[in-house]
Amino acid sequence: MKPVASRVKAIQPSPTVRLGTLAKELQAKGERVENLSIGEPDFPTPAHIIEAAKRALDDVPMTKYVSSLGLRELREAIAEKSQRENGIPATADNVLVAPTKHCLFLAIMALVEPGDEVLMPDPGWVSYDPMTRLAGGRPVPVPAADEAGFLMTPDAIEEAITPRTKAVLVNSPSNPAGVVFSEDVFRGIADACRDHDLFLISDEIYEKIIYEGRHISPASLDGMFDRTITVHGFSKTYAMTGWRVGWLAAEKSLLKEIVKVQEQTITCVPGFVQRAARAALTGPTAPVEKMVAEFRARRDIASEELSRVPQLQAFRPGGAFYFFPRYDGGTPAHEVSERLLKEGHVAVTPGSAFGQLGEGHLRISYAASRETIRRGIRNIGAVLGKRSAR
Ligand SMILES: Cc1ncc(COP(=O)(O)O)c(C=O)c1O
């Protein structure tokens, strides 16, 4: 048999999914596992959103193919939100609806030529690198670890730029560190993009899950709308991970190219899902506020628990729902994570999944109950304490 394409061979299975699966297997055997590896809100989708989807299922066109760009009514709601909340000068004609992950893939596919370099944070979200490789591009990690306060600084970006650089990928609030980029940092990044004629892909999926600082959309900064693809989604804000819906906003001529990739791949997001997404954007905000308040309380619980584990040095996140502590010693993070699962019955994600500079860290998700957070971090402390006492 002939081999599969080398670009696929070069991609590793998603490590975040692997550990989550391992934890679920242990749970299925009846073992109690404190699962702190999950990247999705542990809340149900708010009822008014589910109701909107149910109603749409009885509306025949909503179960047929719909426009590849997305329903006009949803794109209008997204444009209105982008203008009002984010200062992004988008109209419905700048918006395309797709699952968030697919939005990132569409943006990369539309921009990246074989050999083009894409700057991305290290540590950064697990899919930026493989998506760039699938498009034939070269991922260029930009140091964004402890010393940099987990920020991709404008200076570090400047240093990484070469004549082959095509785009910069930013993510604030960030996964895995939960850092919120300031306006100053974004202004510096915007300057670098303008000076070197680069595109900016801004992944803003954690916008609403923010405790300190103010969310900045770089597309709102002077002259940046034309070169920025803003990517956003419903998964985290509205506990809608399984609905597979998000959006991107881009300058019109760019959007015209991007939509071709959508047309030739997934065609469209189901109409009834888009109706639900519209209900999410235009409906009551109380469920989101309640969820974020709970995440804030959990962050504080996790922070307190982590402060009692001397082997971990944790940065206090201003957004998203993750801690990304560094641990002592040189043991690879995947070994530490496996040991924690086997000896402490606690699932975390090895920091190395997020890039070379993520090595020596663990990603601890607090999208879990207060009880799970407390027990999980105590179990981590017990396993790490046992090791360092030897
Ligand atoms: C930073 C970041 N971007 C994008 C995504 C993809 O979101 P979705 O599952 O809605 O496609 C995730 C999901 O975990 C994420 O953490």
The ligand as an ORCA input file, in Angstrom:
! r2SCAN-3c Opt
* xyz 0 1
  C      -7.539     28.893     22.117
  C      -8.571     28.077     21.445
  N      -8.934     28.384     20.188
  C      -9.859     27.674     19.518
  C     -10.464     26.590     20.089
  C     -11.457     25.781     19.275
  O     -12.742     25.983     19.670
  P     -13.961     25.110     19.109
  O     -13.963     23.849     19.873
  O     -15.153     25.938     19.375
  O     -13.749     24.884     17.663
  C     -10.130     26.214     21.395
  C     -10.743     25.023     22.016
  O     -10.328     24.525     23.007
  C      -9.163     26.992     22.096
  O      -8.800     26.681     23.344
*
